Amino acid sequence: MSEKVWIAGGGVISGIGMNLRESLQAFREMRPGMGAMKYLSSMHRNTFPVAEVKADNDMLADMAGLPENISRTALLSLIAAREAWQSSGLGDISRYRVGLVSGNTVGGMDKTEDFFAEYLADNRKGRLQQVMHHECGSITEIVADAMGIRHHVSTISTACSSGANALMYGYRLIRNNIVDVVIAGGTDALTRFTLNGFNTLMILDQQPCRPFDETRTGLNLGEGAGYVVLVSDSLAAQLQPWCRLSGFANANDAYHQTASSPDGTGNYLAMKGALDMSGLQPQQIGYINLHGTGTGNNDVSEGIAINRIFAPHFPAMSSTKSFTGHTLGASGGIEAVLSAVAVKEGIIYPNARFEHQMKELPFAPATTWSEGNDLRHVMSNSFGFGGNCSSLVFSSF
């Protein structure tokens, strides 16, 4: 059984960049990705800003090498997963026992929505291909087939913690010698279903979101995909890994279907469990990539839990969702990549649009980009609907 599991590479596509390099540059230049809807067709086009990937399906299909009738969720996934693999330096994928563990929440719903619009108007219309990949697992299978992954393929759908939970499962696959390498993370495209659902919950901001700001009024939805490449000790010795996945935990306070518990119980248990697994004390964490959605309930809950664990010495922290929007099933994957890079390059990301201290909390997020910091350990939080709370810890070697 391998003693450690390492991060050998990562890939991201999001509303701020078509790859990891572009995304990091957007943080450096303080260029959040929110704007008016261009590719999603919705009656709320001019009401809610979103962080769309800046490409239509034809362009994404060309990048992915897949037909344009494939779900946008799968196209985003394949683009980011391929970047992650290429960045790892592992070479020919057929040389290894490789697994793919991918989280998502919408599956191919973007295509299903288009199908029903045509079908309801005329039941002789609507292509079967538009509904073939509706369910979440189909998206993962498309990507696995395109990349030639055969040893293990799993899909995780635990709301907004899906991508983070994929890393936990991938870690266990390697530790138990089921595979040598796992591409783990998440993907989600914007759909009318999710936009309308969050609007019904009344937690969408009509302005660019302001996580952990006293004036926050909700989140902005985003889309994208993010994956890391997890490798065993023996493979890591042949590579130049970014960092290692040293701790994680998943907890559930079972408080509410969509709201976080007011005292942050699930958040606290996830962060405390991740610290315990990594063998670290709170003061050893140098940076926290906050879940930080920008909703009233969520930021208070997460903040109270952070105060409970880290007071009086708080690490640097920020919500990268202030740039990428909330990408749902992809968020844990995207933020895992950003956190792994943070350890590798000493990056602290800025929290866009923060101006006013929250009255409930004794700390504030970072507002400027910095790199070259001595970050030995970074925490990433992903807290989902149903109280499904997950935290990851990434450590330098």
N, C-alpha and C positions, 0 to 999 in steps of 0.2 A: 504494500500500500504506500503510495507516494505521500511524503510528509508535507509538501507544500504544493499549492497550485498558483501558477504565474499568469500574468497578463502579457502576452507576446505581441499584441497589436490591437488596433481598433479602427473602426470606420463609422462615419456619421454622414447623414444627409438630413437637412432640416431647413427651416425657413430662413436661416442666416447663411447657408452655404451648401454647395453641392457635394462637399467632402469635408474632411476634418480640417484641412489647412485653411479653406475658405471660412469655416466656422470660427476658428481661432482668430482669424484676421478681423472678423466682424466684432468680436469681443474687444480686441485691441482698439478698434476705431469707434467703439460705442455705436454700433449699427444694429439695433434690434430689428427683428423680422416682421413685426406686425404691420398690417396694411389692409386695404379694402380687398374683399374677395375677388379673385380673378378667374379661378378655375372651378371652384365649387359653385354650382347653381343653387341659389337660395333666395327666398323672399326677404331674407335679412341681410342681403348683400351690403346695403349701405348703413346697417345698424351696428353690427359687431365687427371690430377688426379681428383678423386671424393671421397666424404666421404660416402661410402656405409655402411649400417648396416652390421655388421660382422656375417652374417648368411644367408644360402641359404633358398629357399622357404619351403623346407621340414622341416627344423628346426623351422622356423617361424610358419608354420602350426601346428606343434606339440605344440609349446608354446601357440598358440591361441586356439587350439582345433577345428580347421576348416580344411576342405579338402585342399590338396595341390594345387588343380586347382583354388583356390580363388586368386584373385589379391593380389599382394604384398602390394599394397596400403591399402587394407582392413585388411590384417594380421597385418601390423604395427599399424594401427589405433586401433584395438581391444586390442593389447598388452598394448599400452600406456593408453588407456581409462580404462582398468581393473585395471592397477596399480594406476591410479588416484583415482578411486572409493575406492580401498582397503585402500589407504593412508588417506582417509577422515574420517574413523571411523564410517561411517553411517550404516554399516551392511547390512541387507537384502534390496535389491533395490526395492522390491515389496511393501515396506511400504510407499513409497513416490510417489508424482507426479514428475516424472523425465523427463527431456528433453535432447536430444542430438543435439547439433549444431556443425557441423563439416565442416571445409573447406578443399578443395583439388582442384587441377588443372588438374590432369591427369586421374582421375577415374581409370578404369581398363585397361588403354591403354597398360600396360606391357603385358597383356595376348592377347590383340588384335593384337599387333605387331607380336607375335609368331604365331597367327592364320593365318595371311595373308601370312607369309613366307611359310607356308605349303600349304595354299589354292592356291596361285599363281603357285606353282610348280605342284600341282595336285588338281583339284577342288573337288575331292572325299574325300580329307583329311581336317583336321581342325575341331576341336570339337566345337560344339555350345556353350558349357560352357565357352569357351575362350572369347566369345564376349558378353555374356549375361550381364556382369557387366561393360560394357565399359563406360557408362556415370557416371558423378560424383556422382549423387544421389544414385546410386546403392551401392556405397561403404559405405555410411552412413547407408543405410537400412540394410546391412549385419551386421554391428556392433550393431545397435539398436536391431535387432532380437536376436543376440547372447547374449546380455546383458539383454534382457527382458524389453527394454524401449519402452513404448507405448504412453505416454502422448503427446509428441511433438518431431518430428524429422525433422530437416532442414539441408540443405546443402548450403554452401556459397562458391562461386568461384569468387573471386575478385583478381586473380593473387596472388602476394606475400603478400598481406595484408589479405588473406582469414582467417587465423587462428585468427588474432587479431579481425577482424570484427565478428567472431563467438562469442567471449567473449562479445562484445557490444550487440549483439542480445540476448544472454543468459541473460545478466543483465536486459534487458527490459522485458523478459519473466517473470523473478522473480519479478521485481518491479510492474508489472501489474497483479500479482497473477494468472498467467496462470499455472505455475508450482512452486514447492518448491525448486527443485534442477536442475541444468543444468550441464552436462558434455560438456565443450566447448573447442575447439582448432582446430587442423588441422593435416593432414596427406598427404604425397606424397611419391611415390616410384620413383626411377630413371627410365627413359625410353629413348629410342633412339630418340623419337620425341623431347623431351625437350633438350637433349644433342645437337642434330643437329640444333635445333632452336636457341639456345644460341650461338652455333658456327657460324651460319649464321650472327648473330648480331655482331660477332667478339668481344665478351666480356668475353670469357673464357680464363683463365690464364693457360698456359702450365706448370706452377710451382705452388706450394702451394700459395694460395692467401695472400695478404698483405693489408687488409683493413686500410684505412686512412694513408697509407704510401705513400710518394712522388713517390716511384718506382712502385706502383701498376699498374697492366696491365689487371685486370679482376677478375672474380669470379671463384670459384670451386663449382660445383653442389654437393648437398648432398641429403640424403633421411632420412625419419624418421616420427615420430608423437609425438605430445605433447598436453596434455589436462589438464585443471584445473577443479575442481569441485566447481561450484558456488552455494552458499546456501543463503537462506533468513536469516533475523535477528533472527527469532524465532528458526531456526535450529542451527544457529551459537552459540546461547546461550547454547546449549547442547553439543557443541564440543570444540575443541581447534583450532580455525582457524589460518591459516598462516598469513593472512593479509586481507585487503579488496580492492576491485576494486573501487577506489575513483573517477576516472575521465577517460574520453576517448573522442576522437573525430575522425571523418573521414572527409577528405577534398579532393578536386580534382581541380588541377589547369588547367586541360584539355590542357596541353602544347603539348604533343606528345604521340604516341601510346606506346613507350617503354622507352623514355628518361625522366629524371626528368627535371623540369624547371631550368635553370642555376642559378636563384636567389632563388631557394628553396621555392617558394610560397606555394605549397601544403604542404610541410614539415612543414613550419612555421605555417600554419593555423591549421594543425593537432595537433602539440605540444601546441600551444597557446590555442586551444579549450579544450584540455585535462586538462591543468592547470586551465583554467577558471571553468570547471565543478567541479574540485576537490577543488576549493577555495584556491589554493596555489599560492605563489609567486615563481618565478624561483629559487631563492636562497634556497628554501626549498627542492628542489630535490637533493638527495645525490648521485645518480648514474643513468646513462642512458645506457640501453642496446641498442646500436646503430643498425640501419638497416645495415649499414656498409658492403656492398657487396664486395668492393674492385675494383669496376669499376671507371674509371676516372670521369665520369659524376655524378654518384650517390653519391660518398663520398664528392665531392665538394658541391653539392646541399644541402645535409644534414648538412654539416659543416657550410655553410653560414647561414642556418636557425638557427642552434644552437647558432652561434655567435650573431645573431640578437636578440635572446631571452635572453641568459644567460650572455653575456659579462657585466662586466669584471670578474665575479666570476663564473667559470665553475665547474660543478660537475665532479666527477670521471666518466669516460665513457669507453666503449670498445665494440668491435664487437665479439660476441660469434660465428659468422659465420666463424671466423678464425680457429675455431675448428670443428664445425659441417658441414661446407659448407653451401651453400644456399639451403635450403630444400623447397623453393617455398611455396606451400600452407600450409606446416607444420611449416614454420619458425615462424609465429606469435604465434602459439600455444606452440612450444618448448621454445621460448624466453619469453612467458608469465609465463611458469612454472619456468624458471630460474630466472626471475625477482621477482616472488612471494617468491621464496626461498631466494633470495638476501635480501628482506625485513626481512624475518623471521630469518635469520642467519647472517645478516650483511655482505654479500658476495659482493666483487668486483672481477669480472672475468678478467683474463688477455686477452690482444689483442695480439695474436701470431704473430711473425715475424715483428713487428713494429720496424723500425730502423731510418727512415728518416722523419722529420717533413714536412708536406705539406706546401708549400709556401703560399697557400691561407688562411691558418687558424692560429689563435693565440693559439691553444691548441693542445694537443696530448693525445692519449688514454693511459689507464693504461696497463702496461706490465707484472705485477706480480699478483698472486692470493693473496687475503687477506680476512679474515673473522673476525667476531666480531666487525665490524664497526657499528657505530650508524647511520643506514639508516632508516629514518622515511618514506621516500617517494622515490620510484624508477619509472623511466619512461622507457617504451619499445616502440621502433619505428618500424613500418612495412610499407614500402613504395613500392607499386606495380606498374606494368605496367598500362598504361592508366592514370597515375597520381593519382591512388587510394591510398591515404596516410592516415595512421591510427597511432594514438599514444594512449597508455594506461598508467595510473598512478596507482601504487599499494602503499597502505599506511598501516603502522602499526596501531595497535589498542591500 
